Amino acid sequence: MFELILENANGDQLSFAQNSPFTISEIQGLNPPDATINMSELALIDGAKFNSAKLNLRTINIAFAIEYAAAANRIEVYKVLKSKQYVKMFYNGSYRHVYIEGYIESIDITYFEIKQIVTCTILCPSPYFKDAQDVVDELSNIMKAFHFPFASTAEPELVFGYFTDTLGITIENDGDAECGMVIQLYARNPVTNPKIFDYITNDYFGIQCDLQRADLVTIDTRKGQKSVTLLRGAAETNLFNYIMQGSTWLQLPVNGGTYVYEVGSGNTSDLNISFTHTNLYEGV
């Protein structure tokens, strides 16, 4: 069993739950999408040489019936599904709760049938289904040890937090493909030139800048959304020109990765780092 919901840019939803007036008869495009393989044939060499490969955009076709009140519920369909407009599809199955974003290419309706059938085609520029829940991992020298609500007279005194010597973190990726991350660096006190390393590959991403107390740097390494910004007070500044030479937009491999960090000056304990990623899936 599965649950399917279509949502437009305004948050209006079309649900296919058990009590819904809509019943799905067919869905195509939930399997892994086709790939384009680029190869070159070389003289005097058998076969061909592999150059590159990429996944094509995903096409999803949904066919569903309007079970009752055809005229009224057909209008409800029009409110959510609009040609050329954005749509988000949520799919909740037994093992995966995911969503994918796309645009409506076409909507066809069998107006004069006893049971009207709606056929909708959605083109998804990014072929991956995304996990409905983001994963956040925090890299900090201060380990949290206190949670509200709180009432205690315990002896000895309770510990609110404690320092560790850990400068690295291992992040799991349970998806089918490597993915980018949103990395946030929060300065508790001034530090300079923060640098994050992939412990396995030794790739790094660094910023040549002086961070003041309460500065927040956000590094987005997701494909198509790459950016580096500094939030200081209420002002946001683009730090793209301050990226260290040789930096790599760090990606999280399928089997996960380990990341460590350093600062040019100041205490590493004064920098708190969080990694946020979304698992990507080729099919459901």
Disulfide bonds with the S-S distance in Angstrom:
none
